[in-house]
Amino acid sequence: MPHVRRLVVTENITANGIIEFIDDWFDPADQDDADDLFAAMQDQMAREEALLLGRKTFEDFRGYWPLQTDDASGSAAHLNRVPKYVVSSTLADPAWTNSTVLSSRLEDEVGALKGHGDGGDLGVTGSISVVHALIRADLVDEYRLFVYPVLSSRGRNLMPEGLTPHGLTLTDCTSFRSGVVLQVYTKR
């Protein structure tokens, strides 16, 4: 019997909770002394068995990552290798290796994905609308938040409007030389 995957949301986030990348507030490659940050990112990618993305994030990634040849973070190699599941009712051909379009009800699709695999993480990154839907459906098992030491007044935040608060348990907190802090929270 396959192990159940955990659904893990990983986001780059400002100190005041913005995850939408409107202003130029993060780029791990531009961080000073980023090797410790890259090591944490690589550890996370090693635990990620599959990736779930919204259509816009998928298209942004597809247009950028396959073209990267000098990526110290390891993201390009990981994204080109890992199975990717794209939530979309309009995308017909994903046109990127190891990519599958999911067009049925999100909760059903995610339930099926979580029930298969070898126990690695089912990751989600970016994909704000998808993340909001997953939070509303109470499907997220863990949040990995790379908190950047900036404040922003523009963009959507991690939590969808109108959601009642629910408790989390802080399971890890790591500071990096760049000032970025990784906060890991699990569902209570």
Helices and strands as residue ranges (DSSP letters): E 7-14, G 28-30, H 35-47, E 48-54, H 55-64, G 65-67, H 75-81, E 84-87, E 99-102, H 106-114, E 121-125, H 128-136, E 142-148, E 168-175, E 181-187
